[in-house]
Amino acid sequence: MNEISKQQDPFEKRLQRERMRQLPADWRASMLSAARAVSHPAAAQDSRRLRDVMFDLRLRVRDLLWPCPQAWGAIAAVWLLLLFLDHSAGAGSAPLIEPSRAALPAMVSGFREQQRLLVELTGTSGVPERPAPKPGPSGPRSDRKNNSFPV
């Protein structure tokens, strides 16, 4: 058709009077992603794989949280609050109990005193005697003989 016949066609005239409408955003996005997939198939396959994995992960998390999502959300919020408080409090605080080297000799002397009292009361040494370990088998455990072949 040439330009003159288009001008005279009533359908063409009606189309020219219509104003252009915008394409819905989701239609546009699906068309553009299909066009990108055709132009770059490897990137589209990786993108599709990642989208499938994320969708599967979202479904699994939703199934886990479905019985009561508000309770799970509250528990997560409490954990985040505790982690924040622990992190903020642990930065500048000193340990509650300082190790004291002066107390070590007193502890050792107290332990020796307890051992001396134990020996006095029981009449034996404070450390129980252990029986001697049993000797293990001297030979191999299997009937297989170690045959070495000369090379």
C-alpha positions in Angstrom: 0.0 0.0 0.0 1.3 3.4 -0.7 0.9 6.6 1.3 -2.2 7.9 -0.6 -4.3 4.7 -0.1 -3.5 4.8 3.7 -4.9 8.3 3.9 -8.2 7.3 2.4 -8.7 4.1 4.4 -11.3 4.8 7.2 -9.6 2.3 9.5 -6.3 4.2 9.2 -8.0 7.5 9.9 -9.6 6.0 13.0 -6.2 4.7 14.2 -4.6 8.1 13.7 -7.2 9.7 15.9 -6.6 7.2 18.8 -4.0 8.3 21.3 -1.1 6.0 22.2 -1.4 4.2 25.6 1.4 3.0 27.7 2.2 -0.6 27.9 1.7 -2.2 31.4 5.0 -2.4 33.3 4.9 -6.2 33.9 4.2 -6.8 30.2 7.1 -4.6 29.2 9.4 -6.3 31.7 8.5 -9.8 30.5 9.0 -8.7 26.8 12.4 -7.1 27.6 13.6 -10.1 29.5 12.6 -12.4 26.7 14.4 -10.2 24.2 17.5 -10.2 26.4 17.3 -14.0 26.7 17.3 -14.3 22.9 20.2 -11.9 22.6 22.4 -13.3 25.5 21.3 -16.9 26.1 24.1 -17.8 28.6 23.4 -14.8 30.8 19.7 -15.4 30.7 20.2 -19.0 31.7 22.4 -18.0 34.7 19.8 -15.3 35.6 17.0 -17.9 35.3 18.9 -20.4 37.4 19.5 -17.8 40.1 15.8 -16.7 40.0 14.7 -20.3 40.4 17.1 -20.9 43.3 15.8 -17.7 45.0 12.2 -18.7 44.4 12.8 -22.2 45.9 14.6 -20.6 48.9 11.7 -18.2 49.4 9.2 -21.1 49.3 11.2 -23.1 51.8 11.4 -20.2 54.2 7.7 -19.5 53.8 6.9 -23.1 54.5 9.1 -23.1 57.6 7.5 -19.8 59.0 4.0 -20.5 57.9 2.5 -21.8 61.2 3.0 -18.4 62.9 5.2 -15.9 61.0 4.6 -13.1 63.6 6.2 -15.3 66.3 9.2 -16.1 64.1 9.6 -12.5 63.3 9.5 -11.6 67.0 12.1 -14.2 67.8 14.4 -12.9 65.0 13.9 -9.3 66.3 14.9 -10.4 69.8 18.0 -12.2 68.5 19.0 -9.1 66.5 18.5 -7.0 69.6 20.6 -9.3 71.7 23.4 -9.4 69.1 23.4 -5.6 68.9 23.5 -5.3 72.7 26.3 -7.9 73.0 28.3 -6.2 70.3 27.9 -2.7 71.7 28.6 -3.8 75.4 31.6 -6.0 74.5 33.7 -3.2 72.9 34.9 -1.3 75.9 34.2 -3.5 78.9 36.9 -5.2 81.0 36.6 -8.8 82.1 34.6 -9.3 85.3 37.2 -11.4 87.1 40.8 -10.5 86.7 43.2 -13.4 87.0 45.3 -13.0 90.1 48.8 -14.4 90.3 48.9 -13.7 94.0 46.1 -16.1 94.7 47.9 -19.0 92.9 50.3 -19.9 95.7 47.5 -19.8 98.2 45.5 -22.2 96.1 48.4 -24.6 95.7 49.1 -24.6 99.5 45.4 -25.2 100.2 45.4 -28.2 97.8 48.5 -29.7 99.5 46.9 -29.2 102.9 43.8 -31.1 101.6 46.0 -34.0 100.3 47.8 -34.1 103.7 44.5 -34.3 105.6 43.3 -37.1 103.2 46.4 -39.1 103.9 46.0 -38.7 107.6 42.4 -39.7 107.6 42.5 -42.7 105.3 46.0 -43.9 106.0 46.8 -44.1 102.3 48.3 -41.7 99.8 46.0 -39.1 98.3 46.5 -40.3 94.8 44.9 -43.7 94.0 47.2 -46.2 92.3 46.4 -47.1 88.8 46.9 -50.7 87.6 49.6 -51.3 85.1 48.4 -51.4 81.5 47.9 -54.8 79.9 50.4 -55.6 77.2 49.0 -55.6 73.7 49.2 -58.5 71.2 52.7 -58.9 69.9 51.9 -60.1 66.4 49.6 -59.0 63.6 45.9 -59.2 64.1 45.0 -60.9 60.8 46.1 -64.2 59.3 47.3 -62.5 56.2 51.0 -62.7 55.7 53.1 -59.9 54.6 54.6 -61.2 51.4 56.8 -58.8 49.6 57.8 -59.5 46.0 61.3 -58.7 44.8 61.4 -56.2 42.1 
